[in-house]
Amino acid sequence: MSVFWDRGYHDASLPDLLEGMELSRGSFYKAFVDKRGVYLRALDVYIEDAIRKTGEILHANPSPKSAIKEAFSRHIEESSGTEGLRGCFVVLSAVEMLPADDDVAQRIARLFRRLQDLYAAAIIRAQALGEIDPAADERTLAKFLLCQIQGMRVLGKAGADRDATKAMVDFALKSLD
């Protein structure tokens, strides 16, 4: 994953992958068949991890609104400083591979649907507890939050600093009031 994340799919060579994975050429082909198989598996692992982490955070706090704020706070660190400059593997994959690659497009669309579902469920729980206005459309609000997160990841890649990112988070979270 790190090789593709740092170099992109097209610029990652087989020697780069062999070195990064600490595999011989024979072991690589036995396990993965080709570069594309490794790339799709790396993307799957990243996506599964993102869904798992977000779900854990959104379910960890008895206050769903606070849980959403905690989930967003995690993105402050991921979207600023050295980590922010590295960017988001999914965003980088989307920019490099879409719309031409249907397999990648399906994976990214699935990730975004799952994240929207997680945020929408947290919003519904918060509405039931009176933490968020019950008149707010949970799907629209969830999509808005996801757009803010992905936008922060892009700005982080362009060098946004922590204070600017925190200000964006604070502003976006006002939509929950």
C-alpha positions as CSV (number, residue, x, y, z in Angstrom):
1,M,0.0,0.0,0.0
2,S,2.8,2.4,0.9
3,V,4.4,2.1,-2.5
4,F,1.2,2.8,-4.3
5,W,0.3,5.6,-1.9
6,D,3.6,7.3,-2.3
7,R,4.1,6.7,-6.1
8,G,0.7,6.1,-7.5
9,Y,-0.4,3.1,-9.5
10,H,1.2,4.0,-12.8
11,D,4.6,5.1,-11.3
12,A,5.0,2.1,-9.0
13,S,7.3,-0.4,-10.7
14,L,7.6,-4.1,-10.0
15,P,11.1,-3.6,-8.4
16,D,9.5,-0.9,-6.1
17,L,6.8,-3.3,-5.1
18,L,9.2,-6.2,-4.5
19,E,11.3,-4.0,-2.3
20,G,8.4,-2.5,-0.4
21,M,6.8,-5.9,0.2
22,E,10.1,-7.6,0.8
23,L,9.2,-10.4,-1.7
24,S,11.0,-12.2,-4.4
25,R,9.6,-12.0,-7.9
26,G,8.4,-15.6,-7.7
27,S,6.7,-15.1,-4.3
28,F,5.0,-11.9,-5.6
29,Y,3.5,-13.7,-8.7
30,K,2.4,-16.7,-6.6
31,A,0.6,-14.5,-4.1
32,F,-0.8,-11.8,-6.4
33,V,-0.6,-12.7,-10.0
34,D,0.0,-9.1,-11.1
35,K,0.5,-5.5,-10.1
36,R,-3.2,-4.7,-10.5
37,G,-4.1,-7.4,-8.0
38,V,-1.8,-6.0,-5.4
39,Y,-3.2,-2.5,-6.0
40,L,-6.8,-3.6,-5.6
41,R,-6.0,-5.6,-2.5
42,A,-4.1,-2.5,-1.0
43,L,-7.1,-0.3,-1.8
44,D,-9.5,-2.9,-0.2
45,V,-7.4,-3.0,3.0
46,Y,-7.3,0.8,3.2
47,I,-11.1,1.0,2.7
48,E,-11.9,-1.7,5.2
49,D,-9.7,0.0,7.8
50,A,-11.3,3.4,7.1
51,I,-14.8,1.9,7.6
52,R,-13.8,0.0,10.7
53,K,-12.1,3.1,12.3
54,T,-15.0,5.4,11.5
55,G,-17.6,2.9,12.8
56,E,-15.7,2.3,16.0
57,I,-15.4,6.1,16.7
58,L,-19.1,6.7,15.8
59,H,-20.2,4.0,18.2
60,A,-17.8,4.6,21.1
61,N,-19.4,7.6,22.6
62,P,-22.9,7.5,24.2
63,S,-23.5,10.9,22.6
64,P,-23.7,10.5,18.9
65,K,-23.1,14.2,18.3
66,S,-19.9,14.0,20.3
67,A,-18.9,10.9,18.5
68,I,-19.3,12.7,15.1
69,K,-17.1,15.5,16.5
70,E,-14.5,12.9,17.6
71,A,-14.5,11.4,14.2
72,F,-13.9,14.8,12.6
73,S,-11.1,15.6,15.1
74,R,-9.2,12.5,13.8
75,H,-9.3,14.1,10.4
76,I,-7.6,17.2,11.7
77,E,-4.4,15.2,12.2
78,E,-4.7,13.3,9.0
79,S,-5.3,16.5,7.0
80,S,-2.5,18.6,8.2
81,G,1.3,18.6,8.7
82,T,3.4,15.7,7.4
83,E,0.5,13.3,7.4
84,G,-1.7,15.7,5.5
85,L,1.0,16.2,2.8
86,R,0.9,12.4,2.2
87,G,-2.8,12.7,1.4
88,C,-5.5,10.1,1.4
89,F,-4.9,6.9,-0.5
90,V,-8.6,6.9,-1.7
91,V,-8.5,10.5,-2.9
92,L,-5.2,9.8,-4.7
93,S,-6.6,6.7,-6.3
94,A,-9.7,8.5,-7.4
95,V,-7.7,11.3,-9.1
96,E,-5.3,8.9,-10.8
97,M,-7.7,6.0,-11.8
98,L,-11.2,7.4,-12.3
99,P,-13.3,7.5,-14.3
100,A,-11.5,4.9,-16.5
101,D,-11.1,2.1,-14.0
102,D,-14.5,0.5,-13.1
103,D,-13.0,-1.7,-10.3
104,V,-11.5,1.2,-8.5
105,A,-14.7,3.3,-9.1
106,Q,-16.8,0.6,-7.5
107,R,-14.6,0.3,-4.5
108,I,-14.5,4.1,-3.9
109,A,-18.2,4.4,-4.4
110,R,-18.8,1.6,-1.8
111,L,-16.5,3.3,0.7
112,F,-18.4,6.6,0.3
113,R,-21.8,4.8,0.7
114,R,-20.6,3.0,3.8
115,L,-19.2,6.2,5.4
116,Q,-22.4,8.1,4.6
117,D,-24.4,5.2,6.1
118,L,-22.3,5.4,9.3
119,Y,-22.7,9.1,9.6
120,A,-26.4,9.0,8.8
121,A,-27.0,6.4,11.5
122,A,-25.1,8.5,14.0
123,I,-27.2,11.5,13.0
124,I,-30.4,9.6,13.4
125,R,-29.3,8.5,16.9
126,A,-28.4,12.1,17.8
127,Q,-31.8,13.3,16.5
128,A,-33.6,10.7,18.7
129,L,-31.7,12.0,21.7
130,G,-32.4,15.6,20.8
131,E,-28.8,16.5,20.0
132,I,-29.4,17.3,16.4
133,D,-32.5,18.9,14.9
134,P,-34.9,16.1,13.9
135,A,-36.0,18.1,10.8
136,A,-32.5,17.9,9.3
137,D,-32.2,15.3,6.5
138,E,-29.7,12.8,7.8
139,R,-28.6,11.7,4.3
140,T,-27.9,15.2,3.1
141,L,-26.1,16.0,6.3
142,A,-24.0,12.8,6.1
143,K,-23.0,13.6,2.5
144,F,-22.1,17.1,3.5
145,L,-19.8,15.8,6.3
146,L,-18.2,13.3,4.0
147,C,-17.5,16.1,1.4
148,Q,-15.9,18.2,4.2
149,I,-13.7,15.3,5.2
150,Q,-12.5,14.6,1.7
151,G,-12.0,18.2,1.0
152,M,-9.9,18.6,4.1
153,R,-7.8,15.6,2.8
154,V,-7.2,17.4,-0.5
155,L,-6.3,20.6,1.2
156,G,-3.9,18.7,3.5
157,K,-2.2,17.4,0.4
158,A,-1.7,21.0,-0.7
159,G,-0.2,21.9,2.7
160,A,-3.0,23.1,4.9
161,D,-1.8,23.7,8.4
162,R,-3.3,22.3,11.6
163,D,-5.0,25.6,12.7
164,A,-6.6,26.2,9.3
165,T,-7.8,22.6,9.3
166,K,-9.2,22.9,12.8
167,A,-11.1,26.0,11.8
168,M,-12.6,24.2,8.9
169,V,-13.7,21.4,11.2
170,D,-15.2,23.8,13.7
171,F,-17.1,25.5,10.9
172,A,-18.4,22.2,9.4
173,L,-19.5,20.9,12.8
174,K,-21.8,24.0,13.2
175,S,-24.0,22.2,10.7
176,L,-24.9,19.8,13.5
177,D,-26.3,22.6,15.8
